[in-house]
Amino acid sequence: MADRFSPSNGNLNLPIDPADLPWETYCVGGWVRDCLLGRQRHKVDIDFVLPGESIATAKQIARKYRAPFVLLDREREIARVVLPQGNLDFAKQVGATLLDDLSQRDFCMNAIAIPVHHPQEIIDPHQGRADLQQKLVRMVAPENIAADPLRILRAYRQAAQLQFTIEAWTHQTVKQLAPLLPQVAIERIRMEFTYLLQTDSPWLITCLEDQIFSPWLPLHKLCLQRLRCLASVINAILASYPLQDYFAQEIVHLTLRYAALVPHASLWDFLGLSRQEQKWITTLLRYLPHMLAAENSPLDQYYLFANVGEILPALFALARADGIPVSKMWLDRWLNPQDPIAHPPTLVTGDDLQQILSIKPGPRLGQLLTAIREAQIQQIVNNREEALAFAKTWWQNTS
């Protein structure tokens, strides 16, 4: 999406007609910051501040544009209108004036307001535009960080996303206030940390080295070097294999980084990750120590492929990032749909054995199917006929 605001022409290019908004309506926050930076967004996410009647205004806009209305916070008078282009949030200003509202925000670059009806008059009481030019994340006031400790994480996240630097006093303040973070709902912490984890920024490492997560993740338990190596390892893989789409998947990106950071999946229990994320992290860390040794045995390779499945490339990347000299054989086999170890064809099924050999269902049938598969991997049997002959002999010998 194109830049929605140009300081030179004062054109906001809002997705709604400004005439539908009260005279004292201001755009504030991240949308203003991103417009001044020329950052593009796929969808709008605009915060409007009004002296009053914010909920009534949101309802009026929702009716006119036939859009869903969501009451976010009745007490603080915050409501949302959901348009196809994105979200419009309407909030009553905090304090008696707009300047009071801006003075209670997190960072100076987010404390800039643009009047909807005269957008040339940018209101910037904390010199946020200068911070944007200098690429600085600078707090408005320490008490604002303490008032909502999630802003501690936001300092690192926004520095990472914008490729900015955290101003020295701000950096010192968020480190000092880190013990307040457990006061924040874990759902909010997880969302903010997820944003940070997606960036592959040095600020992620800095955040962890600053022990922002020490109430849950002591620094001595973290595998920071493994995480540091991960991005270069993935880039090296992408230079040789067509796995760009694979590693671009959010679930792969996140769970691989979660797994890289810790020696045991249980260390993430506090974060309340999804069931799939927990499963993938557990699988990666469980099979990481066995990958190199499995290279010496086709049967061990088969079982690792079978147990790891779709996250094999992620496991390979994790092993390389950990300094384990695993062979590219793993990726070659996994990417080859005809590979006899990674993707062995099914020679016979349980139904085949029941019909042809008159074998009844039960645990022994499962054992037989396993024995056939292992014989296939070891090239003892190579086709359907050999598999059936093997099955008949096995069944007779174990009866």
PyMOL commands that set and color helices and strands:
alter all, ss='L'
color gray80, all
select helices_A, chain A and resi 18-20+30-37+54-64+98-102+108-110+128-134+142-147+150-162+168-183+186-197+202-209+219-221+224-240+244-248+250-261+265-271+275-294+298-321+329-335+350-356+363-377+384-398
alter helices_A, ss='H'
color red, helices_A
select strands_A, chain A and resi 26-28+44-50+69-73+78-83+86-92+113-115+136-137+165-166
alter strands_A, ss='S'
color yellow, strands_A
deselect
rebuild
show_as cartoon
